[in-house]
Amino acid sequence: MFRPVTLSLCLALAAGPGHALRCASLDAAAMYRHAAGSEHRHVIVHGAFLRDGPDRPLPVETEEGAPASYLYDALFFGDIASRVGFHTPAELEVTVLVACVSAWCGTPPEDGEDVLAFLRMDDNRDYYLEVEPCPTTLLVAPAQDDLDRITACMAGRDCGMDD
């Protein structure tokens, strides 16, 4: 259900649970590149989520004493990105998938928190926010520059990505 874990996460985990998890800090353009390189289709949104259900554990084996990955339903309220900006209002039902690896879990957005998110969309037009220990799909409190970068990326203009 989750994409393979990145090399940096694997190296951090190989060092053992006594070491802190170190994640590369991704900006909006790097997150765009990550989503664009995925085999999955993504919708980029700016707005807020509201939890709409309890946590449900995922049937994934975990180490003894380690937290388990889980999911919950949420409602998204905000705008969808396009080549001209974030001007398409949307209300979407989203399944939030929170991945846990060893002692670390992804941090889902707080209710009402302003976020830039990359939602995976399946063939049934169901939306999923995959929140991993090293964030690649969620930017909290994005600046206008972050939103402008996404618009530039979508329009095929220079958006500050290093290739």
KEKE-3310 file (N, C-alpha, C; in steps of 0.2 Angstrom, whole numbers, plus 5000, padded with zeros to 4 digits):
npx = (5004:5010:5023:5039:5052:5063:5080:5088:5080:5081:5094:5095:5087:5094:5105:5100:5087:5092:5097:5093:5080:5084:5079:5079:5076:5063:5058:5044:5046:5054:5045:5035:5043:5045:5032:5029:5038:5032:5024:5010:4995:4993:4985:4987:4984:4979:4975:4964:4963:4950:4947:4938:4934:4938:4955:4961:4969:4982:4984:4999:5014:5023:5038:5040:5032:5034:5026:5011:5006:4993:4976:4964:4948:4946:4941:4944:4946:4948:4958:4962:4977:4982:4988:4987:4987:4981:4965:4954:4940:4938:4930:4934:4933:4945:4957:4968:4983:4994:5011:5021:5038:5049:5052:5047:5034:5024:5018:5002:4992:4986:4969:4961:4973:4984:4989:5000:4997:5000:4990:4987:4978:4967:4961:4947:4944:4946:4954:4970:4980:4996:5006:5022:5036:5047:5043:5035:5024:5017:5016:5017:5009:5012:5022:5018:5027:5030:5018:5018:5029:5024:5014:5022:5029:5019:5015:5026:5036:5052:5055:5063:5069:5081:5089)
npy = (4994:5006:5016:5010:5012:5026:5027:5034:5033:5019:5017:5025:5017:5005:5008:5006:5006:5015:5026:5042:5046:5052:5063:5069:5086:5091:5102:5111:5110:5098:5089:5089:5084:5071:5066:5066:5057:5046:5030:5032:5041:5058:5071:5088:5098:5112:5117:5112:5098:5088:5076:5062:5050:5035:5029:5015:5000:4995:4979:4975:4968:4972:4976:4969:4979:4991:5005:5003:5004:5014:5019:5032:5040:5056:5073:5084:5101:5114:5120:5114:5111:5118:5122:5136:5140:5138:5137:5130:5126:5113:5099:5085:5067:5058:5045:5044:5038:5032:5028:5018:5014:5004:5013:5025:5035:5042:5060:5065:5078:5091:5094:5106:5112:5122:5116:5110:5097:5081:5071:5054:5046:5034:5022:5022:5035:5037:5045:5047:5051:5048:5047:5046:5042:5050:5064:5066:5070:5080:5096:5107:5123:5130:5142:5156:5156:5143:5138:5145:5139:5126:5129:5134:5122:5114:5120:5118:5127:5134:5128:5128:5116:5104:5094)
npz = (5000:5004:4996:4992:5005:5007:5002:5012:5023:5025:5028:5040:5048:5048:5057:5069:5083:5093:5087:5081:5069:5053:5041:5024:5021:5012:5000:4992:4978:4977:4983:4973:4962:4967:4968:4954:4949:4953:4951:4953:4951:4956:4965:4968:4982:4992:5008:5021:5033:5040:5053:5051:5057:5067:5071:5062:5063:5052:5043:5045:5049:5063:5073:5090:5102:5094:5086:5077:5059:5053:5048:5044:5041:5033:5029:5016:5014:5003:4990:4973:4964:4948:4932:4932:4945:4962:4961:4961:4970:4982:4990:4997:5001:5010:5013:5025:5027:5038:5040:5049:5054:5062:5076:5072:5066:5053:5053:5054:5047:5058:5063:5053:5051:5040:5025:5012:5001:4993:4986:4983:4969:4965:4953:4955:4958:4972:4985:4993:5007:5010:5023:5028:5039:5035:5028:5012:5006:5011:5017:5030:5034:5021:5012:5002:4991:4990:4985:4973:4967:4965:4955:4945:4942:4937:4926:4918:4919:4925:4941:4952:4953:4955:4943)
capx = (5000:5014:5028:5045:5055:5068:5087:5090:5076:5083:5101:5094:5084:5099:5109:5097:5082:5095:5098:5087:5078:5086:5075:5080:5071:5060:5054:5038:5048:5056:5039:5032:5047:5044:5026:5029:5041:5029:5019:5004:4993:4993:4982:4990:4979:4981:4969:4965:4959:4946:4947:4931:4933:4943:4961:4960:4976:4983:4987:5006:5018:5028:5042:5036:5033:5034:5019:5008:5003:4985:4973:4958:4945:4946:4938:4948:4943:4953:4959:4966:4982:4982:4994:4986:4987:4976:4959:4948:4938:4936:4929:4936:4934:4952:4959:4974:4987:5000:5015:5026:5043:5052:5049:5045:5028:5022:5014:4997:4990:4981:4962:4961:4980:4985:4994:5000:4997:5000:4985:4987:4971:4966:4956:4940:4944:4947:4960:4974:4986:5001:5010:5027:5040:5050:5037:5036:5018:5014:5020:5013:5010:5016:5022:5015:5032:5029:5012:5020:5033:5020:5011:5027:5031:5014:5015:5032:5041:5057:5052:5068:5071:5088:5088)
capy = (5000:5012:5015:5008:5017:5029:5024:5037:5030:5012:5018:5027:5011:5000:5010:5003:5011:5020:5032:5046:5046:5058:5064:5074:5091:5092:5108:5110:5107:5091:5085:5088:5079:5064:5063:5066:5051:5040:5026:5033:5048:5063:5078:5092:5102:5117:5118:5109:5091:5087:5069:5060:5043:5033:5025:5008:4998:4991:4973:4975:4965:4976:4974:4970:4986:4996:5007:5000:5009:5014:5024:5035:5044:5063:5077:5089:5107:5119:5121:5109:5115:5118:5126:5143:5141:5135:5141:5126:5124:5106:5095:5078:5062:5056:5041:5046:5032:5034:5023:5017:5010:5003:5017:5031:5035:5049:5064:5067:5085:5092:5096:5113:5115:5124:5111:5108:5089:5077:5065:5048:5045:5027:5022:5023:5042:5038:5049:5044:5055:5044:5050:5042:5045:5055:5067:5067:5071:5085:5102:5111:5130:5132:5149:5158:5154:5135:5137:5147:5134:5120:5131:5134:5115:5111:5124:5117:5132:5133:5129:5128:5109:5102:5088)
capz = (5000:5004:4992:4995:5009:5003:5005:5018:5029:5026:5031:5047:5052:5049:5062:5075:5086:5097:5084:5078:5062:5050:5035:5020:5021:5005:4998:4987:4971:4978:4984:4966:4958:4970:4965:4947:4947:4956:4946:4954:4949:4961:4965:4973:4986:4997:5012:5028:5033:5046:5054:5050:5059:5072:5069:5060:5061:5045:5044:5043:5054:5066:5079:5096:5105:5089:5084:5071:5054:5054:5043:5046:5036:5034:5024:5014:5011:5000:4982:4969:4960:4941:4929:4934:4953:4967:4961:4960:4976:4982:4996:4995:5006:5009:5018:5028:5028:5042:5040:5055:5053:5068:5082:5070:5062:5050:5057:5050:5049:5063:5061:5052:5049:5033:5022:5005:5001:4987:4987:4978:4967:4962:4947:4957:4960:4979:4987:4999:5009:5013:5028:5030:5044:5032:5024:5005:5003:5016:5019:5034:5033:5015:5010:4995:4987:4989:4981:4967:4964:4962:4949:4940:4940:4934:4920:4914:4920:4930:4948:4957:4954:4953:4940)
cpx = (5004:5020:5034:5049:5061:5075:5089:5086:5079:5090:5100:5091:5090:5104:5106:5092:5085:5096:5092:5086:5080:5083:5078:5075:5069:5056:5048:5040:5050:5050:5036:5036:5046:5037:5026:5033:5038:5025:5012:5002:4992:4989:4985:4985:4982:4974:4970:4961:4955:4945:4939:4930:4939:4949:4959:4967:4976:4986:4994:5010:5023:5032:5038:5038:5033:5027:5017:5005:4996:4983:4967:4955:4945:4942:4943:4944:4948:4952:4963:4971:4980:4988:4993:4986:4982:4969:4953:4946:4936:4935:4929:4936:4941:4953:4966:4978:4994:5005:5020:5031:5048:5049:5046:5038:5027:5018:5008:4995:4985:4974:4963:4968:4981:4991:4994:5001:4997:4996:4986:4979:4971:4962:4949:4939:4944:4954:4963:4979:4991:5006:5016:5032:5044:5045:5039:5030:5014:5018:5015:5015:5014:5016:5019:5021:5032:5023:5014:5024:5029:5016:5016:5029:5025:5013:5021:5037:5047:5054:5057:5070:5078:5087:5095)
cpy = (5006:5011:5013:5013:5019:5026:5028:5034:5023:5013:5020:5021:5006:5001:5007:5008:5016:5026:5036:5046:5052:5058:5070:5079:5092:5098:5106:5107:5100:5087:5084:5083:5072:5062:5062:5059:5045:5036:5028:5040:5052:5069:5082:5097:5106:5118:5115:5102:5091:5079:5068:5052:5041:5030:5018:5005:4994:4984:4972:4973:4971:4973:4974:4976:4992:4998:5004:5005:5008:5019:5027:5039:5052:5067:5082:5095:5112:5119:5116:5113:5113:5122:5134:5145:5137:5138:5137:5123:5116:5104:5088:5073:5059:5051:5043:5039:5034:5028:5023:5012:5010:5008:5023:5030:5042:5053:5067:5074:5085:5095:5104:5116:5116:5120:5111:5100:5087:5071:5060:5047:5038:5028:5023:5031:5042:5041:5047:5049:5050:5048:5046:5045:5051:5058:5069:5069:5077:5090:5106:5118:5132:5140:5150:5156:5147:5134:5139:5142:5128:5122:5131:5127:5112:5114:5122:5122:5130:5134:5128:5120:5108:5095:5084)
cpz = (5000:4999:4996:4999:5006:5006:5011:5024:5030:5030:5039:5051:5053:5055:5069:5078:5090:5094:5081:5071:5059:5043:5031:5020:5013:5005:4993:4981:4972:4979:4977:4962:4961:4968:4958:4945:4950:4950:4947:4952:4956:4960:4970:4976:4991:5001:5019:5028:5040:5047:5054:5052:5064:5068:5067:5059:5055:5047:5042:5050:5057:5072:5085:5100:5101:5088:5078:5066:5055:5048:5047:5040:5038:5028:5023:5012:5009:4993:4979:4965:4952:4939:4930:4941:4956:4967:4960:4967:4976:4989:4994:5002:5005:5015:5019:5030:5032:5043:5046:5053:5059:5073:5079:5065:5059:5055:5053:5052:5054:5060:5059:5050:5042:5030:5014:5004:4994:4988:4981:4976:4963:4956:4948:4959:4968:4980:4993:5001:5013:5017:5031:5036:5041:5027:5017:5002:5006:5018:5023:5034:5027:5014:5003:4990:4985:4984:4974:4963:4961:4956:4944:4937:4936:4927:4915:4914:4925:4937:4953:4958:4952:4950:4940)
residu = (MET:PHE:ARG:PRO:VAL:THR:LEU:SER:LEU:CYS:LEU:ALA:LEU:ALA:ALA:GLY:PRO:GLY:HIS:ALA:LEU:ARG:CYS:ALA:SER:LEU:ASP:ALA:ALA:ALA:MET:TYR:ARG:HIS:ALA:ALA:GLY:SER:GLU:HIS:ARG:HIS:VAL:ILE:VAL:HIS:GLY:ALA:PHE:LEU:ARG:ASP:GLY:PRO:ASP:ARG:PRO:LEU:PRO:VAL:GLU:THR:GLU:GLU:GLY:ALA:PRO:ALA:SER:TYR:LEU:TYR:ASP:ALA:LEU:PHE:PHE:GLY:ASP:ILE:ALA:SER:ARG:VAL:GLY:PHE:HIS:THR:PRO:ALA:GLU:LEU:GLU:VAL:THR:VAL:LEU:VAL:ALA:CYS:VAL:SER:ALA:TRP:CYS:GLY:THR:PRO:PRO:GLU:ASP:GLY:GLU:ASP:VAL:LEU:ALA:PHE:LEU:ARG:MET:ASP:ASP:ASN:ARG:ASP:TYR:TYR:LEU:GLU:VAL:GLU:PRO:CYS:PRO:THR:THR:LEU:LEU:VAL:ALA:PRO:ALA:GLN:ASP:ASP:LEU:ASP:ARG:ILE:THR:ALA:CYS:MET:ALA:GLY:ARG:ASP:CYS:GLY:MET:ASP:ASP)
# end
